[in-house]
Amino acid sequence: MPRKITIVMYHFVRDLKHSRYPGIKGLDLQDFVGQVGYMRAHYTPITMEELIHAARTKGYELPPKALLLTFDDGYIDHFTNVFPVLDRYGIQGCFFPPAKAVTKHLVLDVNKIHFVLASVTDKARIIQTIFSDISENQSGYALDRPESYYERLAVAGRYDTADVVFIKRILQKGLPEELRARMVDKLFAEFVTGDEAAFARELYMDAEQLECMRRNGMFIGSHGYDHYWLDSLSKEEQEREIDLSLEFLGGIGCDLENWVMCYPYGGYNDSLLSILAMKGCRIGLSVSVGIADLERENPLALSRLDTNDLPKRNDAGLHEWTRKIMV
């Protein structure tokens, strides 16, 4: 019985070469159009509502080669670039905006880090600044030597060099929150801009745009409120994050009886899963790489592929991930 689904994860989708930040890690718009063409040729797009029904109904079969597209972080790219393409072909996209970025016009720390990295070619300049700040605050926060952090955190990832992984990890969760926030703000002001509110309004969708997409068949889900690593929070903090996020979703007309959680950074734990189950969450999206399987996986921790895992040309030959769902 087909109970598997290919869930694809996207972040930035833009005309990278002609954008203000061509160095940002993202998918070029033309590559997105090509990838949608490949998907239309080899997959059966479904809606989040169909996936929720399948997860709640034992034995319910999904269409063969089922596909769902998900878009994290609520970027304006998703409204201006992605939405028109999906609307043209009658494909539903599932969008997960962090509520605080939309409502407070603040740039998330993760995005400040993205744009600092995109603005500085020589990553050693960023690392030098981080080392200096760690040294200056060593006694006040009982920190290790800067080099020891680098040795632990600088491990190359699927798409990032060791230097980039170090910068991301040390600024996302490797230091005390108060110090991290000050360091990120300093780097953002130095290398990107001092006008955070204006930058936020250019970077993220607003509530009206999200409502427009929802009215036109797109699905809007939770990506938390502050975009924290949710598995690093206490149970009380986790519950606050979820409650604030649901309040935001209710305000833009989402169905809170059938809501979906997309974990920032992919971080979740048993405490969070129990909160989600108690509050009626139907689906949870992780960043574990693979084809989601409703028979083998917890519906609150489904696997996804990254956009880079599939071809970006409509005439591309069958990819290995596509072959996996044809067996």
Secondary structure, DSSP 8 states (H G I E B T S, - for coil): ---EEEEEEE--EE-GGGSS-TTSS-EEHHHHHHHHHHHHHH-EE--HHHHHHHHHSTT----TTEEEEEEES-BHHIIIIIHHHHHHHT--EEEE--HHHHHH----HHHHHHHHHHH-S-HHHHHHHHHHHHHHTHHHHT---HHHHHHHH----SSS-HHHHHHHHHHHTSS-HHHHHHHHHHHHHHHT-S-HHHHHHHHB--HHHHHHHHHTT-EE-B--SS---GGGS-HHHHHHHHHHHHHHHHHTT--TTSEEEE-GGG---HHHHHHHHHTTEEEEEEEEES-EETTTS-TTSEEEEEGGGS-SSTT----HHHHHTT-
